[in-house]
Amino acid sequence: MRQKESPDSSFYNGGRKTHWAVVAFAMIGSCMSGVTFVSVPGMVGTSGFGYLQMCIGFFLGYLVIAFVLTPLYFKLNVVSIYQYLENRFGLASYKTGAWFFFLSKMLGASVRLFLVCLTLQLLMFGPLGLPFWLNVLCNVAICLALTFRHGVKSVIGVDVARTACMIVAVALTIFFIGRDLGGIRIHERVFFFDDVNHPQYFWKQLLGGLFTVIAMTGLDQDMMQRTLACKNHRDSQKNLIVSSLLQTVVIAGFLCLGSLLYQFAAAHGITETGDSLFPAVATGGLLPAIVGVLFVVGLMISAYGAGGSALTSLTTSFTVDILGKADEVKVRKRVHLAMAVLMAVTIVVFNALNSTSAIDAVYKLASYTYGPILGLFAFGILTKKQVKDKYVPIVALLAPAICLVLQLNSERWFGGYKFSYELLLLNAALTFLGLTLLIRRTK
């Protein structure tokens, strides 16, 4: 069933007039938010270049998105990708996918914006004696202003700017640190094949990367809204493949930067590690001022791009999927404002609860909230069976609950085994299995 074009389509998909090369360049920045900006270099201290193992999985996942999901979305001509679930299963499945996305995106976007607010609190708001909640309010207001009128068109424009700024910031920081150290010498471990129980084990990372990118990009209204802004599915496929290759190169640059940051910190007595390392070096006065300026500007643009993008996709999903008001512009604007308020509240709450690396927190959240979405889409695409639609929400809630129990007890039950990002795959598999129990029997 093809969906009619919304009168507010320029907000939802940019009128499908954006050139694929622009979207491909923009998606580099959209996939690498402020979390990537500080967390990827910081994680080198504990996991070397092991993150590149996930990047191999990312590329394979993009191929699945390009040649399986994208043609499907364009064929259905959907405003929200979760409309597929209604066409395939029914209203309960549709609402389940939409609500899980809403939870996933609200939490994930809040984690990303929280990291930027935390940095700005240390650099600007804190020294001025201003409270954290005011910091959050200002940043969310900027995200709202950027996207309130033009939606995804504004998001793509900001993404292009943050991609350019991010690449320049990393390149210049590598250059200046390398000059300070007397050369660039990097000796980091990339592949981990020796311990299957270790979270960095190669096949865990590969499968985690593969299914994470399918879930967090291909089944994510936020990311696919950019891809659906291309003129047709062929252009979208070009965008996805080129963008995934460029993202791998940029991530490798971030990891190289992380290795140099630790060397630089050791040489200058800097004790910060993890998420605090890059901010400490960039703004510590030991490098030219341009590095600190580009770091702060890049981080802020990343935050506003990610926050604005999340607000746009949350507004789209809530208006179209949950309220069913795609044709009412006034309703969309009210929802947009409400999403901004809810995001601000979530960030303030997260500030009180956060106790882990931000990028790790994002992927852990994804394992629980994107798993049921992945399972629903997989069942819909790989089988032709119909299910008892009204029971789908129960399966979608039970799967992550079982995963949580398994993760909390895995070391005791499975001989020291620790779950990593493959938890997403297990979550999806449990959802898939649950759906098989709901297959409608026909005479």
GUZAGU-283974 format. One line per 2 residues: number of its first residue (from 1); their letters; for each residue x, y, z of N, C-alpha, C. Coordinates in steps of 0.1 Angstrom, whole numbers, m for minus. Layout:
NUM) A) X Y Z X Y Z X Y Z ~ ...
END
This chain:
1) MR) 9 m12 0 0 0 0 9 12 0 ~ 8 21 m10 16 33 m11 9 44 m3
3) QK) 18 52 4 13 62 12 12 75 4 ~ 2 83 6 1 96 m1 11 106 4
5) ES) 16 115 m4 25 125 0 19 135 10 ~ 26 138 21 21 147 31 23 161 26
7) PD) 14 171 29 16 185 26 28 191 33 ~ 33 184 43 44 189 51 57 180 47
9) SS) 57 175 34 68 166 30 81 172 30 ~ 82 185 28 96 192 28 102 190 42
11) FY) 94 190 53 99 188 66 103 174 68 ~ 95 164 63 98 150 66 109 144 57
13) NG) 109 148 44 119 142 35 126 151 26 ~ 125 165 28 131 174 20 125 175 6
15) GR) 113 169 4 107 169 m10 114 159 m19 ~ 123 151 m14 131 141 m21 138 148 m34
17) KT) 145 159 m31 152 166 m41 167 167 m39 ~ 172 161 m28 186 163 m24 195 154 m32
19) HW) 207 159 m37 216 151 m44 223 141 m35 ~ 225 129 m40 230 118 m32 244 120 m26
21) AV) 252 127 m34 266 130 m29 265 140 m17 ~ 256 149 m17 255 158 m5 250 150 7
23) VA) 241 141 5 236 132 16 247 123 21 ~ 255 118 12 266 109 16 276 116 25
25) FA) 280 128 21 289 136 29 283 140 42 ~ 270 143 42 264 147 54 263 136 64
27) MI) 261 124 59 259 112 68 272 108 75 ~ 283 113 70 295 110 78 294 117 92
29) GS) 290 130 92 288 137 104 276 132 112 ~ 266 128 105 254 123 112 256 110 120
31) CM) 265 102 114 268 89 121 279 91 132 ~ 286 102 132 297 105 141 293 118 149
33) SG) 286 116 159 281 128 167 292 132 176 ~ 288 141 186 297 145 196 302 134 204
35) VT) 295 123 206 299 111 213 312 106 206 ~ 311 104 193 323 99 185 334 109 187
37) FV) 332 121 187 342 132 187 351 130 199 ~ 346 126 211 354 125 223 356 111 227
39) SV) 346 102 225 347 88 230 356 79 222 ~ 355 80 209 364 71 200 378 73 203
41) PG) 384 85 203 398 87 207 401 82 221 ~ 391 84 230 393 80 244 394 65 246
43) MV) 386 58 238 386 43 240 398 36 236 ~ 407 43 229 420 36 224 428 32 236
45) GT) 427 39 247 435 35 259 431 21 265 ~ 419 17 262 415 4 268 413 m7 257
47) SG) 410 m3 245 407 m14 235 415 m12 222 ~ 426 m4 222 434 m2 210 425 3 198
49) FG) 428 m4 187 420 m1 174 409 m11 172 ~ 405 m18 183 395 m28 181 382 m24 176
51) YL) 379 m11 177 367 m5 171 366 m7 156 ~ 378 m8 149 378 m10 135 371 m24 131
53) QM) 371 m33 141 364 m46 138 349 m43 137 ~ 344 m34 144 330 m31 143 327 m24 129
55) CI) 337 m16 125 336 m9 112 334 m18 101 ~ 341 m30 101 339 m40 91 324 m44 91
57) GF) 319 m47 102 305 m50 103 296 m39 99 ~ 300 m26 102 292 m15 97 290 m15 82
59) FL) 302 m17 75 301 m17 60 292 m28 55 ~ 293 m40 61 284 m51 57 269 m47 59
61) GY) 267 m41 71 253 m37 74 248 m26 64 ~ 257 m17 60 252 m7 50 248 m14 37
63) LV) 255 m25 33 251 m32 21 237 m38 22 ~ 234 m43 34 220 m48 36 210 m37 35
65) IA) 213 m26 41 204 m14 41 202 m9 27 ~ 213 m9 19 212 m3 5 204 m12 m4
67) FV) 206 m25 m3 200 m34 m13 188 m42 m8 ~ 184 m41 5 172 m48 10 162 m38 15
69) LT) 166 m29 24 157 m20 30 153 m8 22 ~ 163 m1 16 160 11 9 150 9 m3
71) PL) 152 m1 m12 142 m3 m22 128 m5 m17 ~ 127 m12 m5 114 m15 1 108 m2 5
73) YF) 115 7 12 110 20 16 105 29 5 ~ 113 29 m6 109 37 m17 97 31 m25
75) KL) 96 18 m25 85 12 m31 72 15 m24 ~ 72 15 m11 60 18 m3 58 33 m2
77) NV) 68 41 m6 67 56 m5 62 61 8 ~ 69 56 19 64 59 33 70 72 37
79) VS) 63 79 46 68 91 53 77 86 65 ~ 72 76 73 79 70 84 81 56 80
81) IY) 94 51 82 97 37 79 89 27 86 ~ 83 30 98 76 21 106 62 18 100
83) QY) 58 26 90 46 23 83 46 9 76 ~ 58 5 73 60 m9 68 54 m19 77
85) LE) 56 m18 90 51 m28 99 36 m28 99 ~ 29 m17 97 14 m17 96 10 m25 84
87) NR) 17 m22 72 13 m29 60 16 m44 61 ~ 26 m47 69 30 m62 69 22 m70 80
89) FG) 20 m64 92 14 m71 103 1 m66 108 ~ 1 m52 110 m11 m46 116 m8 m35 125
91) LA) m18 m29 130 m17 m16 138 m8 m18 151 ~ m10 m29 158 m2 m31 171 13 m32 168
93) SY) 16 m39 157 31 m40 154 36 m27 150 ~ 28 m19 142 32 m6 138 35 3 150
95) KT) 26 3 159 27 12 171 39 7 180 ~ 41 m6 180 52 m12 188 65 m7 183
97) GA) 67 m8 170 80 m3 163 82 12 166 ~ 71 19 165 72 34 166 76 37 181
99) WF) 70 31 190 73 34 204 87 29 208 ~ 91 18 203 105 14 206 115 24 200
101) FF) 112 29 188 121 39 182 121 51 190 ~ 109 55 194 108 68 202 117 67 215
103) LS) 116 55 222 124 54 234 139 53 230 ~ 142 46 220 156 45 216 162 58 212
105) KM) 155 66 204 161 78 199 161 89 210 ~ 151 89 219 151 99 229 163 97 239
107) LG) 165 84 242 176 81 251 189 83 245 ~ 191 78 232 203 79 225 207 94 222
109) AS) 197 102 218 200 116 215 204 123 227 ~ 197 120 238 200 127 251 214 124 256
111) VR) 219 111 254 232 108 258 242 116 250 ~ 240 118 237 249 125 228 249 140 232
113) LF) 238 146 234 237 160 237 242 162 251 ~ 240 153 260 245 154 274 260 156 274
115) LV) 267 148 266 282 149 265 286 163 262 ~ 280 169 252 283 182 248 280 192 259
117) CL) 268 191 265 265 200 276 275 199 288 ~ 279 187 290 289 184 301 302 192 298
119) TL) 307 191 285 319 198 281 317 213 282 ~ 306 218 278 303 233 278 301 237 293
121) QL) 297 229 301 295 232 315 309 234 322 ~ 319 226 318 333 227 323 340 239 317
123) LM) 337 242 304 344 253 297 338 267 299 ~ 325 267 300 318 281 299 308 283 310
125) FG) 298 274 311 287 277 321 292 276 335 ~ 300 266 338 305 264 352 313 276 357
127) PL) 323 280 349 331 292 353 323 305 355 ~ 312 306 347 303 317 349 293 316 360
129) GL) 293 304 367 284 302 378 270 299 373 ~ 268 294 361 255 291 356 251 276 358
131) PF) 239 273 361 235 259 364 235 251 352 ~ 236 238 354 236 228 343 222 228 335
133) WL) 211 230 342 198 230 335 197 241 326 ~ 203 253 328 203 264 319 211 261 307
135) NV) 222 254 309 231 249 298 223 240 289 ~ 216 231 294 207 222 286 197 229 279
137) LC) 190 238 286 179 246 279 184 254 267 ~ 195 260 269 201 268 258 204 259 246
139) NV) 210 248 248 214 239 237 203 232 230 ~ 193 228 238 181 222 232 173 233 224
141) AI) 173 245 229 166 256 222 172 259 208 ~ 186 258 208 192 260 195 189 249 185
143) CL) 189 236 190 185 225 181 171 227 176 ~ 162 231 184 148 234 180 147 244 170
145) AL) 154 255 172 154 266 162 159 262 149 ~ 170 254 148 176 250 136 166 241 127
147) TF) 157 234 133 149 225 125 134 227 126 ~ 130 237 133 115 239 135 107 241 122
149) RH) 114 248 113 106 251 101 109 242 89 ~ 122 239 87 126 231 75 129 217 77
151) GV) 130 212 90 131 198 92 144 192 87 ~ 142 181 79 153 173 74 162 181 64
153) KS) 157 191 57 165 200 49 176 207 57 ~ 171 212 69 181 219 78 191 209 84
155) VI) 186 197 87 194 187 93 206 183 83 ~ 203 182 71 213 178 61 224 190 60
157) GV) 219 202 60 228 213 59 237 214 71 ~ 232 212 83 240 212 95 250 200 94
159) DV) 246 189 89 254 177 89 266 179 80 ~ 264 186 69 275 189 60 286 198 67
161) AR) 281 208 74 290 217 82 298 209 92 ~ 291 201 100 298 194 111 307 183 105
163) TA) 304 177 94 314 168 88 327 175 84 ~ 325 186 78 337 194 74 345 198 86
165) CM) 339 204 96 345 208 108 352 197 115 ~ 346 186 116 351 174 123 364 169 117
167) IV) 364 168 103 375 163 96 387 173 98 ~ 384 186 96 395 196 98 401 196 112
169) AV) 392 195 122 397 195 136 406 183 139 ~ 402 171 134 410 159 136 423 160 129
171) AL) 423 164 116 435 165 109 445 175 115 ~ 440 186 119 449 196 125 455 192 138
173) TI) 446 185 146 451 180 159 462 170 157 ~ 460 161 148 470 151 145 483 157 140
175) FF) 482 167 132 494 174 127 502 181 138 ~ 495 188 147 502 196 157 507 186 168
177) IG) 500 176 171 505 166 181 517 159 176 ~ 516 155 163 527 148 157 540 157 156
179) RD) 538 169 154 549 179 154 555 180 168 ~ 547 180 178 551 182 192 559 169 196
181) LG) 555 157 191 561 145 195 573 141 187 ~ 575 149 176 586 146 167 584 136 157
183) GI) 571 133 154 567 123 144 555 116 149 ~ 549 109 140 537 101 142 541 86 143
185) RI) 539 80 154 543 66 156 531 59 163 ~ 524 50 156 512 43 161 514 28 161
187) HE) 513 22 172 514 8 173 502 3 182 ~ 491 1 176 479 m3 184 473 m17 178
189) RV) 468 m25 187 462 m37 183 449 m35 176 ~ 446 m42 165 434 m40 157 425 m52 159
191) FF) 430 m64 158 422 m77 158 424 m85 171 ~ 412 m90 176 412 m97 188 406 m111 186
193) FD) 414 m121 184 409 m135 181 411 m145 192 ~ 418 m141 203 424 m151 212 414 m155 223
195) DV) 404 m146 227 396 m149 239 381 m147 235 ~ 374 m158 233 360 m156 230 351 m150 240
197) NH) 356 m150 253 348 m144 264 350 m129 265 ~ 360 m124 258 363 m110 259 354 m102 250
199) PQ) 349 m90 255 340 m82 247 346 m77 234 ~ 359 m77 233 366 m72 220 368 m83 210
201) YF) 364 m95 213 366 m107 204 360 m103 190 ~ 368 m107 180 366 m102 166 351 m105 161
203) WK) 347 m118 163 334 m121 157 322 m114 165 ~ 324 m112 178 314 m104 185 313 m90 179
205) QL) 325 m84 177 325 m70 172 320 m69 158 ~ 323 m79 149 319 m79 136 303 m80 135
207) LG) 298 m90 142 283 m92 142 276 m81 149 ~ 283 m75 160 277 m64 166 276 m52 157
209) GL) 287 m49 150 287 m38 140 277 m40 129 ~ 276 m52 124 267 m55 113 252 m52 117
211) FT) 248 m58 128 234 m57 132 231 m44 139 ~ 241 m38 145 239 m24 151 236 m14 140
213) VI) 244 m15 129 242 m5 118 228 m7 111 ~ 224 m20 110 211 m23 104 200 m17 113
215) AM) 202 m19 126 191 m14 135 192 1 137 ~ 204 6 139 205 21 143 206 30 131
217) TG) 207 24 119 206 32 107 194 28 98 ~ 194 15 94 184 10 85 170 10 91
219) LD) 169 8 104 156 8 110 154 20 119 ~ 161 30 117 161 42 125 155 54 117
221) QD) 144 59 121 137 70 113 147 82 112 ~ 155 84 122 164 96 121 174 94 110
223) MM) 181 83 109 191 81 98 184 79 85 ~ 174 72 84 168 69 71 160 81 65
225) QR) 157 91 73 150 103 68 160 110 59 ~ 173 110 61 182 116 52 183 108 39
227) TL) 184 95 40 185 87 28 172 88 20 ~ 161 89 26 148 90 19 147 104 12
229) AC) 156 113 15 156 126 9 162 126 m5 ~ 168 115 m8 174 114 m22 162 112 m32
231) KN) 166 114 m45 155 114 m55 149 100 m57 ~ 157 90 m56 152 76 m59 161 66 m51
233) HR) 157 53 m52 164 43 m44 178 41 m49 ~ 180 43 m62 194 41 m68 203 52 m62
235) DS) 199 64 m62 207 75 m56 209 72 m41 ~ 199 66 m34 201 63 m20 211 52 m18
237) QK) 212 42 m27 222 32 m26 236 37 m28 ~ 237 46 m38 251 53 m40 255 60 m27
239) NL) 245 67 m21 248 75 m9 253 66 2 ~ 246 55 4 249 46 16 263 39 14
241) IV) 266 35 2 279 28 0 290 37 1 ~ 290 49 m6 300 59 m5 302 64 9
243) SS) 291 67 16 292 72 29 298 62 39 ~ 295 49 38 301 39 47 316 38 45
245) LL) 320 39 33 335 38 30 342 51 36 ~ 336 62 34 342 74 40 342 74 55
247) QT) 331 69 61 330 68 75 341 60 81 ~ 345 49 74 355 40 79 369 48 80
249) VV) 371 55 69 384 63 69 384 74 80 ~ 373 80 82 373 91 93 374 84 106
251) IA) 367 73 109 369 66 122 383 62 124 ~ 390 57 114 404 53 115 412 66 119
253) GF) 408 77 114 415 90 117 413 93 132 ~ 401 91 137 398 93 151 406 84 160
255) LC) 408 72 156 415 62 164 430 66 164 ~ 435 70 152 449 74 152 451 86 161
257) LG) 442 95 161 442 107 170 442 102 184 ~ 434 92 188 434 87 202 447 82 206
259) SL) 454 74 197 467 69 201 477 81 203 ~ 477 91 195 486 102 197 482 110 209
261) LY) 469 111 212 465 119 224 471 112 237 ~ 471 99 237 476 92 249 491 94 250
263) QF) 498 94 238 512 97 239 515 111 243 ~ 507 120 238 509 134 241 507 137 256
265) AA) 496 130 261 493 132 276 504 126 285 ~ 509 115 281 520 109 289 533 118 289
267) AH) 535 124 277 547 133 276 545 146 284 ~ 533 150 286 531 163 292 524 162 306
269) GI) 523 150 312 518 149 325 503 151 326 ~ 496 148 316 481 150 316 475 136 321
271) TE) 467 137 331 462 124 337 448 120 332 ~ 441 128 325 428 125 320 428 113 310
273) TG) 418 105 310 417 94 301 402 93 296 ~ 400 84 287 386 82 282 380 94 276
275) DS) 367 97 279 360 108 273 366 122 277 ~ 374 122 287 379 135 292 392 139 285
277) LF) 399 129 278 412 131 272 413 142 262 ~ 405 140 251 405 150 240 401 164 245
279) PA) 391 166 253 388 179 257 400 185 265 ~ 406 177 274 417 182 282 429 186 273
281) VA) 432 179 263 444 182 255 440 194 246 ~ 428 194 240 425 204 230 423 218 237
283) TG) 419 218 249 417 231 256 427 234 267 ~ 438 226 268 447 228 279 458 238 276
285) GL) 458 244 264 468 254 261 482 250 257 ~ 483 236 255 496 231 251 497 230 236
287) LP) 486 232 229 486 232 214 481 245 210 ~ 484 249 197 479 262 192 464 264 195
289) AI) 460 276 197 446 279 201 436 274 190 ~ 440 273 178 431 269 167 425 255 170
291) VG) 433 247 177 429 233 180 417 233 190 ~ 419 242 200 408 243 210 396 249 204
293) VL) 398 259 196 386 265 189 379 255 181 ~ 386 248 172 380 238 163 373 227 171
295) FV) 379 223 182 373 213 191 360 217 196 ~ 359 229 202 347 234 208 336 236 197
297) VG) 340 242 186 331 245 175 326 232 169 ~ 335 222 166 331 209 161 322 202 170
299) LM) 325 202 183 316 195 193 302 202 193 ~ 302 215 193 289 222 193 281 219 181
301) IS) 287 220 169 280 217 156 275 203 156 ~ 284 194 161 279 180 162 267 178 171
303) AY) 268 185 182 256 184 192 244 190 185 ~ 245 201 179 233 207 173 227 199 162
305) GA) 237 194 154 232 185 143 225 173 148 ~ 231 166 157 225 154 163 212 157 170
307) GG) 212 167 178 200 171 185 189 175 176 ~ 192 183 166 182 187 156 177 176 148
309) SA) 186 167 144 182 155 137 173 146 145 ~ 176 144 158 168 136 166 154 142 168
311) LT) 154 155 170 141 162 172 132 161 160 ~ 138 162 148 131 160 135 125 146 134
313) SL) 133 136 137 128 122 135 118 119 146 ~ 120 123 158 111 121 169 97 127 166
315) TT) 98 140 160 86 147 156 79 139 145 ~ 86 135 135 81 127 124 74 115 129
317) SF) 81 107 137 75 94 142 63 96 151 ~ 64 105 160 53 107 169 41 113 162
319) TV) 43 122 153 32 128 145 25 119 136 ~ 34 111 128 29 103 117 25 89 123
321) DI) 33 83 131 31 69 136 21 68 148 ~ 24 77 158 16 75 170 3 83 170
323) LG) 4 96 165 m8 104 164 m16 102 151 ~ m9 98 140 m16 97 127 m20 110 121
325) KA) m12 121 123 m16 134 119 m5 140 109 ~ m1 132 100 9 136 90 5 149 82
327) DE) m8 150 80 m13 161 72 m15 174 79 ~ m13 175 92 m16 186 100 m4 193 105
329) VK) 0 204 99 12 212 102 12 217 116 ~ 1 222 121 0 228 134 3 217 145
331) VR) m2 205 143 0 194 152 15 191 152 ~ 21 190 140 35 187 139 44 197 147
333) KR) 40 210 146 48 220 153 47 219 168 ~ 35 216 173 33 214 187 41 202 192
335) VH) 41 191 184 48 179 188 63 182 188 ~ 68 190 179 82 194 178 87 201 191
337) LA) 78 210 195 82 217 207 81 208 220 ~ 72 199 220 71 189 231 83 180 232
339) MA) 87 176 220 99 167 219 112 174 225 ~ 113 187 222 124 195 227 124 196 243
341) VL) 112 198 248 111 199 263 114 185 269 ~ 109 174 263 111 161 269 126 157 268
343) MA) 133 161 257 147 159 256 155 166 266 ~ 152 178 269 159 186 279 157 179 293
345) VT) 145 175 296 143 168 309 151 155 310 ~ 152 148 299 159 135 299 174 137 301
347) IV) 179 148 295 194 151 296 197 154 311 ~ 189 162 317 191 166 331 190 153 340
349) VF) 181 144 337 181 131 345 193 123 342 ~ 197 122 329 209 114 326 221 119 333
351) NA) 222 132 335 233 139 341 235 133 356 ~ 224 130 362 224 125 375 227 110 376
353) LN) 225 103 365 227 88 365 239 83 358 ~ 245 91 349 255 86 340 268 81 348
355) ST) 273 69 345 285 64 351 293 56 342 ~ 292 57 329 299 49 319 303 57 307
357) SA) 312 52 299 316 59 287 304 61 278 ~ 303 73 273 291 77 266 288 69 253
359) ID) 298 66 245 296 58 233 291 44 237 ~ 297 38 248 293 25 253 279 25 257
361) AV) 275 36 264 261 37 269 251 37 257 ~ 255 44 246 246 45 234 244 31 229
363) YK) 254 23 227 253 10 221 246 0 230 ~ 248 2 243 241 m7 253 226 m4 252
365) LA) 222 9 252 208 12 251 202 6 238 ~ 210 7 227 205 2 214 203 m13 214
367) SY) 211 m20 222 209 m35 223 196 m39 228 ~ 191 m31 237 178 m34 243 166 m28 236
369) TY) 167 m16 230 156 m9 224 155 m12 209 ~ 166 m14 202 165 m16 188 163 m31 184
371) GP) 166 m40 194 165 m54 192 151 m59 187 ~ 140 m55 194 127 m58 190 123 m53 176
373) IL) 128 m41 173 126 m35 159 132 m43 149 ~ 145 m47 151 152 m56 142 145 m69 140
375) GL) 141 m75 151 134 m88 150 121 m87 142 ~ 113 m76 144 101 m74 136 103 m72 121
377) FA) 113 m64 118 116 m62 104 122 m75 97 ~ 130 m82 105 136 m94 99 125 m105 97
379) FG) 116 m106 106 105 m116 104 96 m112 92 ~ 94 m99 91 85 m94 80 91 m96 67
381) IL) 105 m94 66 112 m95 53 115 m109 49 ~ 119 m117 59 124 m131 56 113 m141 56
383) TK) 101 m138 60 90 m148 60 78 m141 53 ~ 68 m149 50 56 m144 44 44 m147 54
385) KQ) 47 m151 66 37 m155 76 30 m143 82 ~ 18 m144 85 10 m134 93 10 m138 107
387) VK) 10 m128 116 10 m132 131 m2 m126 137 ~ m5 m130 150 m15 m124 158 m11 m111 163
389) DK) m15 m101 156 m9 m87 157 m11 m82 172 ~ m22 m85 178 m24 m79 191 m14 m83 202
391) YV) m8 m95 200 2 m100 210 16 m96 207 ~ 19 m89 196 32 m85 193 39 m76 204
393) PI) 32 m67 210 38 m58 220 44 m67 232 ~ 37 m78 235 41 m86 246 55 m93 243
395) VA) 56 m98 231 69 m104 226 80 m93 226 ~ 77 m81 221 87 m71 221 91 m66 234
397) LL) 83 m68 245 88 m64 258 95 m76 265 ~ 91 m88 262 97 m100 268 111 m102 264
399) AP) 114 m99 251 127 m102 245 138 m94 252 ~ 137 m81 253 148 m73 261 148 m77 275
401) AI) 137 m81 282 137 m85 296 145 m97 298 ~ 144 m107 289 152 m119 289 166 m116 287
403) CL) 169 m107 278 183 m103 275 190 m97 287 ~ 182 m89 295 188 m83 307 191 m93 317
405) VL) 183 m103 319 185 m114 328 198 m121 324 ~ 199 m124 312 211 m132 307 223 m124 308
407) QL) 223 m111 305 235 m103 307 239 m102 321 ~ 230 m100 330 234 m99 344 240 m111 350
409) NS) 237 m123 344 241 m136 350 250 m144 340 ~ 255 m138 329 262 m145 319 275 m151 324
411) ER) 283 m143 332 296 m148 337 294 m160 346 ~ 283 m160 354 281 m171 364 275 m183 356
413) WF) 266 m181 347 260 m192 340 268 m198 328 ~ 276 m190 322 282 m194 309 298 m194 310
415) GG) 303 m197 322 318 m198 323 326 m186 321 ~ 321 m175 326 329 m162 325 326 m154 312
417) YK) 316 m159 304 313 m152 291 307 m138 294 ~ 311 m128 287 306 m115 289 299 m110 275
419) FS) 287 m106 276 280 m101 264 286 m87 260 ~ 287 m85 247 290 m72 242 279 m68 233
421) YE) 282 m62 222 272 m56 213 264 m67 206 ~ 268 m80 207 260 m91 201 247 m93 208
423) LL) 246 m86 220 233 m87 227 221 m82 218 ~ 224 m72 209 214 m68 200 209 m79 191
425) LL) 218 m87 186 214 m99 178 206 m109 186 ~ 210 m111 198 202 m121 207 188 m115 209
427) NA) 187 m102 212 174 m96 214 165 m97 202 ~ 171 m95 190 163 m96 178 159 m111 175
429) AL) 168 m120 178 165 m134 176 154 m139 185 ~ 154 m134 198 143 m138 207 130 m132 202
431) TF) 130 m120 197 118 m114 191 113 m122 180 ~ 122 m126 171 119 m134 159 112 m147 163
433) LG) 119 m153 173 113 m166 179 99 m164 184 ~ 98 m153 192 85 m151 198 74 m149 187
435) LT) 78 m142 176 68 m140 165 64 m153 158 ~ 73 m163 158 70 m176 152 59 m183 160
437) LL) 59 m180 173 48 m186 182 35 m179 180 ~ 35 m167 173 22 m160 171 17 m161 157
439) IR) 23 m171 149 19 m172 135 4 m176 134 ~ m3 m169 126 m18 m172 124 m19 m185 116
441) RT) m26 m194 121 m29 m207 114 m41 m205 104 ~ m39 m209 92 m50 m207 82 m53 m221 77
443) K) m66 m223 73 m71 m236 68 m66 m237 53
END
